[in-house]
Amino acid sequence: MPVKPIVLACFAAVLAACGSNTSAPVTTEAPVQKSVVYFTEDISPEGLVKIYDKISENVNGKVAIKVHTGEPHGPNIIPRDMVKALQQHIPNSNLVETNTLYEGGRHTTELHRQTIKTNGWDFCEVDIMDADGAVMLPIKGGKHFKEMSVGKNLLNYDSMVVLTHFKGHTMGGFGGSLKNIAIGCADGKVGKAMQHGSSGADLWRANKELFMENMVEGGKAVTDHFGKNIVYINVLRNMSVDCDCSGTSAAEPKTRNIGILASTDILAVDQASVDMVYALPDEESHDLKERIESRKGLHQLTYMKEMGMGNNEYELVNID
C-alpha cells in the first residue's frame, strides 16, 4: 500500500522540525550539512535497482550484499525477486550472512544452508561468512569494545551493500541497517555473544541501553572496515513488530508498506526510516513505536551520532 499524501505531508512536518531551534539567535554560521536519503514508493525489483543506482558510486570490486536470510518460511522477508534483481545488477556480487547465537534454523552452517534453500536464496552463492571461523575487526573510539569478532570471510570483500528489511525487533526495538551489519556480520559463536553481553539462557535479559551501545560499536567495526565502500538500503515493507528471526510466529504487520530508503549514511537512513514510521497514523504505528520505545531502540540513533557514524539530519529526495 503506497504512502498516502497525508502521511507524506505529516512526514514533511517531521523533517521541518528536525534539528530546529526557534530560540537560537541569527548567526552567520554555515548551515548544518545534511546527508541525502533517497526514497521511492516503488517496492519492486525495478524500484530497488533504481534507488541502488543513486548510491552505488563507490561500490566496486568484490561485493557482499548483506541480507537477513530469516528463519524457515518467514512471511515478511524481502521478496526474492527483488533481491535477485539487485544481485544480478551488481557485478561480482553475492549474498552474505552469518550463523545465529540462538538455536534455530540458522544455528549451524548445515541448518543455515537448508534454510537458505527453503527460503529461496539459493539463486546465487550465499557466503555464510563465519562457516570457517572468525576474525577481529578494530573499532575506532569504542567505549565498550576495542574490536569485534566477525565472520572471517568478510575480509574477502571490497565493498558491501547492506540490504535491510526494516521492521521491529525483540531486543533492538527495531532492526534497520545498523542491526543488519552489527549482529548480522558478527559470528554466531563469539561476536553475537559479545554484543548481547550474555549467552544461553541469559541472552534475552541483556541491559537495553548497553545492548544498543554494544550493537552500535559492533556495527562501527564494519563501517570502519569498509569506509566509503559501504551503502545502505532499507525496505519498509511488512513491518511486523517482530524480526525475521521469529519466522512464522512473527506478529501480523499493522503498518502500511511505505517504500524504500537508501543512503551512503547509515544513521541518516535508519533515522529516516524511524521518522517515516512515526509519521503514520497512531492506529498503524502504535505497536511498532511501543516495541521501539519499550526496548530503548531510539538509543541506536543517539549512540550512532555520538560515535560519529553519520548524520541524523538529512534531506529526503523522492526519486519517483
KAPEMO-V190179 format. One record per residue. RES is the residue in one small letter. OMEGA is omega in whole degrees, 0 to 359 (NA if undefined). Layout:
BEGIN
RES&OMEGA ; RES&OMEGA
END
This chain:
BEGIN
m&183 ; p&178 ; v&178 ; k&180 ; p&181 ; i&179 ; v&177 ; l&178 ; a&178 ; c&179 ; f&177 ; a&178 ; a&176 ; v&180 ; l&182 ; a&181 ; a&186 ; c&176 ; g&182 ; s&178 ; n&188 ; t&182 ; s&183 ; a&178 ; p&177 ; v&180 ; t&178 ; t&180 ; e&178 ; a&179 ; p&179 ; v&178 ; q&180 ; k&174 ; s&179 ; v&172 ; v&179 ; y&182 ; f&169 ; t&173 ; e&187 ; d&178 ; i&184 ; s&175 ; p&181 ; e&179 ; g&180 ; l&179 ; v&181 ; k&183 ; i&175 ; y&182 ; d&178 ; k&186 ; i&193 ; s&189 ; e&184 ; n&175 ; v&183 ; n&180 ; g&177 ; k&191 ; v&173 ; a&173 ; i&184 ; k&178 ; v&171 ; h&185 ; t&176 ; g&175 ; e&185 ; p&176 ; h&179 ; g&187 ; p&190 ; n&181 ; i&178 ; i&181 ; p&184 ; r&182 ; d&177 ; m&181 ; v&179 ; k&180 ; a&180 ; l&181 ; q&180 ; q&179 ; h&184 ; i&181 ; p&174 ; n&182 ; s&170 ; n&178 ; l&176 ; v&178 ; e&172 ; t&178 ; n&183 ; t&174 ; l&179 ; y&179 ; e&181 ; g&184 ; g&179 ; r&185 ; h&177 ; t&180 ; t&180 ; e&178 ; l&181 ; h&178 ; r&178 ; q&180 ; t&176 ; i&178 ; k&180 ; t&184 ; n&172 ; g&180 ; w&187 ; d&175 ; f&175 ; c&176 ; e&171 ; v&183 ; d&172 ; i&197 ; m&179 ; d&180 ; a&181 ; d&175 ; g&187 ; a&174 ; v&177 ; m&173 ; l&178 ; p&177 ; i&181 ; k&176 ; g&181 ; g&177 ; k&183 ; h&181 ; f&172 ; k&178 ; e&182 ; m&179 ; s&181 ; v&176 ; g&187 ; k&185 ; n&176 ; l&182 ; l&181 ; n&187 ; y&178 ; d&183 ; s&176 ; m&171 ; v&183 ; v&183 ; l&193 ; t&166 ; h&180 ; f&183 ; k&175 ; g&179 ; h&185 ; t&182 ; m&185 ; g&185 ; g&171 ; f&176 ; g&176 ; g&180 ; s&181 ; l&180 ; k&183 ; n&179 ; i&183 ; a&174 ; i&188 ; g&178 ; c&177 ; a&179 ; d&187 ; g&186 ; k&187 ; v&187 ; g&180 ; k&177 ; a&177 ; m&184 ; q&179 ; h&180 ; g&181 ; s&179 ; s&176 ; g&184 ; a&182 ; d&188 ; l&188 ; w&180 ; r&180 ; a&176 ; n&189 ; k&181 ; e&179 ; l&178 ; f&179 ; m&181 ; e&176 ; n&181 ; m&178 ; v&181 ; e&174 ; g&177 ; g&180 ; k&176 ; a&181 ; v&179 ; t&176 ; d&183 ; h&185 ; f&179 ; g&181 ; k&187 ; n&177 ; i&181 ; v&192 ; y&177 ; i&176 ; n&178 ; v&183 ; l&186 ; r&179 ; n&186 ; m&173 ; s&172 ; v&182 ; d&178 ; c&175 ; d&174 ; c&175 ; s&177 ; g&185 ; t&179 ; s&180 ; a&179 ; a&178 ; e&178 ; p&176 ; k&179 ; t&176 ; r&170 ; n&186 ; i&183 ; g&181 ; i&176 ; l&180 ; a&180 ; s&169 ; t&183 ; d&185 ; i&179 ; l&181 ; a&183 ; v&177 ; d&177 ; q&180 ; a&180 ; s&177 ; v&180 ; d&181 ; m&176 ; v&182 ; y&179 ; a&179 ; l&174 ; p&187 ; d&181 ; e&176 ; e&190 ; s&190 ; h&186 ; d&181 ; l&176 ; k&179 ; e&178 ; r&181 ; i&187 ; e&180 ; s&178 ; r&183 ; k&185 ; g&180 ; l&177 ; h&172 ; q&185 ; l&182 ; t&181 ; y&173 ; m&178 ; k&179 ; e&182 ; m&177 ; g&184 ; m&181 ; g&188 ; n&177 ; n&173 ; e&189 ; y&173 ; e&179 ; l&181 ; v&179 ; n&184 ; i&180 ; d&NA
END
